[in-house]
Amino acid sequence: MKSRKNLTRFTYETAAFEGWRLCLSRDGTTFTKYFSDKFYGGPRKSLKEAERVKETLIKLVDNSCRVNGKLSKVTILKGQMILENY
């Protein structure tokens, strides 16, 4: 499987982690979450979950108000809660 926009595939023979990394940057704020193949039951299932969370996070960030060109603290906290709940 190849990487997709905002999603990077991690598959290393010598590393303990195999899965997907979601990394979304907007207006000076970066949201990152790892989706392990072991936890979600395989590479396709972890990719599906990562894409679902990515879409939720993009909707939140793109539809939020900006304060001086940056994301508001409330939006950042909501984004972090989205990542923590998955």
N, C-alpha and C positions, 0 to 999 in steps of 0.2 A: 504494500500500500504506500502511496506517495503522500507527502505532506500537502495540506490544503491551506488556503488563506486563513491566517490566525491559528492554525493547528499544525503542530510539528510531530512527526512520528519518531519515537525513540526506540530503537532496537539495537542493543549492543550485546554481544556474546559474553562480555566480561562484567557487565553491569547487572545490578539486582533489579533495576526498573526496566520494564518494557511497557509501553503504552503511548498515550497522546498527551501533548502539552498544549493547553489553550493559553494564548498570550494576546491580549487585546489592549491596545494603547489608544487613548483618546485624550486630547487637550492636556497633556502633561501627566496623566494618570495611567498606570499600567495594572491590568488585572491578569493574574496568572493562576492556573490550576492544572494539576496533573491528573490524568485518568488512566489508572493502571489496568492492564489486561487481566491480571489475576483477580482484582476486585470486581470488575464488571463482567467477567466470564469470557473474555477473548477479545481479539483486536477489533472485530466488527462491532461488537456491543459497546466497547469503550469509545470507539469513534462515534457511534450513534449518540451516546450520552454527551460526549464533548460537543458535538454539533448542536444538540438541543440546548445545552447551557449557553453556547456561543450565541445562538439566536436570541435567547432570553436576555442576555447581557447587552447585546447590540441594540435591541429594542429599548431597553432602559436608558442606555447611554445616549443614543441618538435622539431620543425624545425628551431629554431632560434640559432644564434651563442652565445657562452658564452664568458664572459670577466672575467678572473681569476676564473672560475668555477661558476660564477653567471650569471643571466640573464642580458642582457644589458639594459640600461635606455630606449632605444627606444622600446625594446620588452615589457618592463613593461608598458610604456605609451600606446602602441598599445593594450595590454591586458586590461588596464583600460578603454580605449575607447570602446572596444568590450562590456564590462560589462555595461558601461553607455548608450550605444545605444539600449539596450534591456530592 
